[in-house]
């Protein structure tokens, strides 16, 4: 898996990289409602983009976010 240091380096223009919350929820092993709640309260939310009233996630940005925010076994 590629690790990116800057989201500006990611290919966000490729349509195949964009997905909906169902894919993100399955990828993160959480429920779509969890993503919705995180967006509404603005805490621990996965980066997203609103396009014409629809919430879309870039798969590369999600993977990068996960890499940056994963906890080590001794983190609390």
Buried (B, 14 or more C-beta within 10 A) or exposed (E): EEEBEEBEEBEBEEEEBBBBBEBBBEBBEBEBEBBBEBBEEEEEBBEBEEEEEEBBBBBBBBBBBBEEEEEEEEEE
